């Protein structure tokens, strides 16, 4: 069994990635597209999630306690955890717990927001494995210079984790967790990164 923690600042899309993965399993997209064999959602708990009032297209959320999905591929069970991203004590407790028990961390960044501001979240997380996976989410909001911005963000993020935390970024995934026409590859990347996580059973905890 592999525990995967999906971490990130407030409203970067952690829960949306989790929900899209559940959809891929339930409608058999995961099995058919990624040839995983039989897959099943054993339990999905999104009771910690609430959507905040908003007049815009974005739907800001708050998570009180970690959202959790238990799933099975073949005869192996795995668990995905997505805690909130703010500074409330109960939320921070969830972040600490998930970062301690997770074999691998997916660090989620909102590619449409300032990246430097989002580093503050990770600076407050003490326990992170020595290798992580990074999701640059909301790539659909980047506009015409999106590819250039993505490359700049990759360098900044890799430099931050290697310099500040002595952590290696194993892989970057450019994702769009909302299902939108024209972004099917970025939707697929949300599922692919989770599959790659459960295949990686050798991540070590950083001191």
C-alpha positions as CSV (number, residue, x, y, z in Angstrom):
1,X,0.0,0.0,0.0
2,X,1.3,3.5,-0.9
3,X,0.1,6.7,0.8
4,X,0.3,9.7,-1.4
5,X,0.0,13.3,-0.1
6,X,-1.2,16.0,-2.4
7,X,0.0,19.3,-0.9
8,X,-0.2,22.9,-1.9
9,X,-1.4,26.4,-1.0
10,X,-5.0,27.4,-0.8
11,X,-7.1,26.8,-3.9
12,X,-4.4,25.4,-6.1
13,X,-6.6,22.5,-7.2
14,X,-5.7,19.7,-4.9
15,X,-9.2,18.4,-4.4
16,X,-10.1,18.9,-8.1
17,X,-7.2,16.7,-9.0
18,X,-8.4,14.1,-6.5
19,X,-12.0,14.3,-7.9
20,X,-10.8,14.0,-11.5
21,X,-8.8,10.8,-10.6
22,X,-12.0,9.4,-9.0
23,X,-13.9,10.2,-12.2
24,X,-11.3,8.4,-14.3
25,X,-11.6,5.3,-12.2
26,X,-15.3,5.3,-12.1
27,X,-15.9,5.8,-15.8
28,X,-13.2,3.3,-16.7
29,X,-11.0,5.9,-18.4
30,X,-8.0,4.9,-16.2
31,X,-8.3,1.3,-17.1
32,X,-8.9,1.8,-20.8
33,X,-6.4,4.6,-21.4
34,X,-3.6,3.7,-19.1
35,X,-4.1,-0.1,-19.2
36,X,-4.0,-0.4,-15.4
37,X,-6.1,-3.5,-15.1
38,X,-9.1,-3.6,-12.8
39,X,-9.4,-0.4,-10.7
40,X,-11.9,0.5,-8.1
41,X,-12.6,3.4,-5.7
42,X,-12.9,1.7,-2.3
43,X,-13.7,4.9,-0.3
44,X,-13.9,8.6,-1.1
45,X,-14.2,11.1,1.7
46,X,-14.6,14.8,0.6
47,X,-16.5,15.9,3.7
48,X,-13.6,18.3,4.7
49,X,-14.2,20.4,1.6
50,X,-16.4,23.6,1.3
51,X,-16.7,26.0,-1.6
52,X,-16.5,29.7,-0.6
53,X,-19.0,32.3,-2.0
54,X,-17.6,33.9,-5.2
55,X,-18.9,36.1,-8.0
56,X,-16.2,35.1,-10.5
57,X,-15.5,32.0,-12.5
58,X,-13.0,30.7,-9.9
59,X,-14.5,28.7,-7.0
60,X,-12.2,29.2,-4.0
61,X,-12.4,26.4,-1.5
62,X,-11.4,25.7,2.1
63,X,-10.5,22.3,3.5
64,X,-10.9,21.7,7.2
65,X,-9.5,18.1,7.4
66,X,-7.8,16.1,4.6
67,X,-9.9,14.8,1.8
68,X,-9.1,11.1,1.3
69,X,-9.5,8.5,-1.5
70,X,-8.8,4.9,-1.1
71,X,-8.5,2.9,-4.3
72,X,-7.5,-0.5,-5.5
73,X,-5.6,-1.4,-8.7
74,X,-5.4,-5.1,-9.1
75,X,-4.8,-6.6,-5.7
76,X,-3.1,-3.5,-4.2
77,X,-4.7,-0.8,-2.2
78,X,-3.5,2.8,-2.1
79,X,-4.6,6.0,-0.4
80,X,-4.5,9.6,-1.6
81,X,-4.7,12.5,0.9
82,X,-5.3,16.1,0.1
83,X,-5.2,18.4,3.2
84,X,-6.1,22.1,3.1
85,X,-3.5,24.8,2.5
86,X,-4.1,27.6,5.1
87,X,-2.7,28.4,8.5
88,X,-5.5,27.3,10.8
89,X,-4.2,25.0,13.5
90,X,-6.5,22.1,12.6
91,X,-5.5,22.4,8.9
92,X,-1.8,22.6,9.8
93,X,-2.2,19.4,11.9
94,X,-3.6,17.6,8.9
95,X,-0.8,18.8,6.7
96,X,1.8,17.6,9.2
97,X,0.1,14.2,9.5
98,X,-0.1,13.7,5.8
99,X,3.5,14.8,5.2
100,X,4.7,12.3,7.7
101,X,2.7,9.2,6.5
102,X,3.0,9.9,2.8
103,X,5.5,7.8,0.8
104,X,5.5,10.4,-1.9
105,X,4.3,14.0,-2.1
106,X,2.7,15.7,-5.1
107,X,3.5,19.4,-4.7
108,X,0.7,21.3,-6.5
109,X,1.2,24.9,-7.8
110,X,-1.3,27.2,-9.4
111,X,0.5,28.1,-12.6
112,X,-1.8,31.2,-13.0
113,X,-0.6,32.7,-9.7
114,X,2.7,34.1,-8.5
115,X,4.9,31.0,-7.8
116,X,7.2,32.7,-5.2
117,X,4.2,33.4,-2.9
118,X,3.3,29.7,-3.0
119,X,6.7,28.7,-1.7
120,X,5.7,30.0,1.7
121,X,3.3,27.0,2.1
122,X,6.2,24.5,1.6
123,X,8.6,26.4,3.8
124,X,6.2,25.6,6.7
125,X,6.1,21.9,6.0
126,X,8.8,20.2,8.0
127,X,8.6,16.6,6.7
128,X,8.8,16.1,3.0
129,X,10.3,13.0,1.2
130,X,13.7,13.4,-0.5
131,X,12.0,13.2,-3.9
132,X,8.7,14.7,-4.9
133,X,6.5,15.1,-8.0
134,X,5.3,18.6,-9.0
135,X,2.0,19.4,-10.7
136,X,1.7,22.8,-12.4
137,X,-2.0,23.1,-12.3
138,X,-4.5,25.5,-14.0
139,X,-2.3,25.6,-17.1
140,X,-5.4,26.6,-19.1
141,X,-5.3,30.0,-17.5
142,X,-1.8,30.9,-18.7
143,X,-2.5,32.5,-22.1
144,X,-0.3,32.7,-25.2
145,X,3.0,32.8,-23.3
146,X,2.1,29.7,-21.3
147,X,4.9,27.4,-22.5
148,X,7.5,30.0,-21.7
149,X,6.0,30.6,-18.2
150,X,5.9,26.9,-17.5
151,X,9.6,26.5,-18.2
152,X,10.4,29.5,-16.0
153,X,8.3,28.0,-13.2
154,X,10.0,24.6,-13.5
155,X,13.4,26.2,-13.0
156,X,12.2,28.3,-10.0
157,X,10.5,25.3,-8.3
158,X,13.5,22.9,-8.9
159,X,15.9,25.6,-7.5
160,X,13.7,26.2,-4.5
161,X,13.4,22.6,-3.4
162,X,17.0,21.7,-4.1
163,X,18.5,24.8,-2.5
164,X,16.2,25.3,0.5
165,X,15.2,21.7,1.3
166,X,17.7,19.4,-0.5
167,X,14.8,17.8,-2.2
168,X,14.8,16.5,-5.8
169,X,11.9,17.1,-8.1
170,X,11.5,13.7,-9.8
171,X,9.1,14.9,-12.5
172,X,6.9,17.9,-13.5
173,X,3.4,17.5,-14.8
174,X,1.4,20.3,-16.5
175,X,-2.2,19.7,-15.4
176,X,-5.7,21.0,-15.9
177,X,-7.9,19.4,-13.3
178,X,-11.2,20.9,-14.6
179,X,-12.4,18.9,-17.7
180,X,-12.3,21.3,-20.6
181,X,-12.3,20.8,-24.4
182,X,-8.8,21.1,-25.8
183,X,-7.0,20.1,-22.5
184,X,-7.4,16.4,-22.6
185,X,-3.7,15.7,-22.3
186,X,-3.5,18.0,-19.3
187,X,-6.5,16.2,-17.7
188,X,-4.8,12.9,-18.3
189,X,-1.7,14.2,-16.6
190,X,-3.6,14.4,-13.3
191,X,-4.2,10.6,-13.5
192,X,-0.7,9.8,-14.8
193,X,1.1,11.6,-12.0
194,X,-0.9,9.5,-9.4
195,X,-0.1,6.3,-11.2
196,X,3.6,7.3,-11.3
197,X,3.4,8.0,-7.5
198,X,2.1,4.6,-6.6
199,X,4.9,3.0,-8.8
200,X,7.5,4.8,-6.8
201,X,7.9,3.0,-3.5
202,X,11.5,4.0,-2.6
203,X,11.1,7.7,-1.6
204,X,13.0,8.5,1.6
205,X,11.9,11.1,4.2
206,X,14.1,14.2,4.4
207,X,15.3,15.0,7.9
